[in-house]
Amino acid sequence: MPKTTVLCTLISSRKQWFFLNIIFRGTKFQIQVWKYLKKIPRGQTRTYLDVAKAINKPKAVRAVANAIGKNPYPPKIPCHRVIRSDGGLGGYSGRGGTKTKKKLLKMEGFSI
């Protein structure tokens, strides 16, 4: 499987940055989605549809949501930055569920 270096945020009051080697294990489609998630800047969000369009699969919105739900490294791969088209939070597969997603978005300066 492909190996990559990811710039991650340490969830703490100090908000330190560090590098972490991540080995992706998933389908080609899942890996494509997860790599795109790393490109979403801190403090910004994208919708599931935005992600689908960005990876040239505009009709694969549900598949994108499923791939995001299988993210093995939340929040290192920032799936919390993906929300529903209607402005709703959507799900969060990381520990704590949507409560954690809200907290992460607020830490990054996003108004909920």
C-alpha positions in Angstrom: 0.0 0.0 0.0 1.1 3.6 -0.6 3.0 5.3 2.3 2.9 9.0 2.7 3.8 11.7 5.2 0.9 13.7 6.6 1.0 17.1 8.4 -1.2 16.6 11.4 -2.4 18.7 14.2 -2.0 17.6 17.8 -5.3 18.0 19.6 -4.2 20.0 22.6 -4.4 23.6 23.8 -0.9 24.2 22.3 -2.0 23.1 18.8 1.4 21.9 17.9 2.3 20.5 14.4 4.1 17.3 13.7 4.8 14.8 10.9 3.5 11.3 11.0 4.0 8.5 8.6 0.8 6.9 7.7 0.3 3.6 5.8 -3.0 3.7 3.9 -4.9 0.4 3.8 -8.1 0.5 1.8 -9.5 0.4 -1.7 -8.1 2.6 -4.4 -11.3 4.7 -4.1 -11.0 5.1 -0.3 -7.3 6.1 -0.6 -8.2 8.6 -3.2 -10.8 10.1 -0.9 -8.5 10.1 2.1 -5.7 11.8 0.2 -8.1 14.6 -0.9 -9.2 15.1 2.8 -5.6 15.9 3.7 -5.8 18.9 1.3 -8.7 20.6 3.0 -7.2 23.6 4.9 -7.6 24.0 8.6 -10.6 26.1 9.4 -12.4 25.3 6.1 -15.0 22.7 5.3 -16.1 20.8 2.2 -19.4 19.0 1.5 -19.5 15.3 0.6 -20.5 16.5 -2.9 -17.5 18.8 -3.1 -15.3 15.8 -2.3 -17.0 13.7 -4.9 -16.5 16.4 -7.5 -12.9 17.0 -6.5 -12.0 13.4 -7.1 -13.9 13.4 -10.5 -16.7 11.1 -9.2 -19.6 13.6 -8.9 -22.2 10.9 -8.7 -20.4 9.0 -6.0 -21.5 11.1 -3.0 -22.7 8.1 -0.9 -19.6 6.2 -1.7 -17.5 9.2 -0.6 -19.4 9.3 2.6 -18.8 5.6 3.2 -15.1 6.0 2.5 -14.9 8.9 4.9 -16.7 6.8 7.5 -13.9 4.2 7.1 -11.1 6.7 7.7 -8.6 4.8 9.8 -6.9 7.9 11.1 -9.4 10.5 12.3 -8.5 13.4 12.9 -5.1 12.9 11.4 -6.9 12.6 8.0 -9.3 15.4 8.7 -12.6 13.9 7.9 -14.2 16.2 10.4 -13.9 19.0 7.8 -16.5 17.3 5.6 -20.1 18.3 6.2 -23.5 17.8 4.6 -24.7 20.0 1.7 -27.5 21.3 3.8 -25.0 22.5 6.4 -25.6 19.7 8.8 -22.6 18.0 10.4 -23.0 14.6 9.0 -21.3 11.7 10.8 -17.9 11.3 12.4 -16.3 7.9 12.8 -13.7 9.0 15.3 -13.9 8.5 19.0 -16.8 10.6 20.5 -18.8 10.8 17.3 -20.3 14.1 16.2 -19.6 15.7 19.6 -15.9 15.4 18.8 -16.5 16.6 15.2 -18.1 19.8 16.6 -15.2 20.3 19.0 -12.6 19.8 16.3 -14.3 22.3 14.0 -14.7 24.9 16.8 -10.9 24.5 17.6 -10.2 25.3 14.0 -12.3 28.4 14.1 -15.3 27.1 12.2 -18.7 28.4 13.3 -21.3 25.8 13.9 
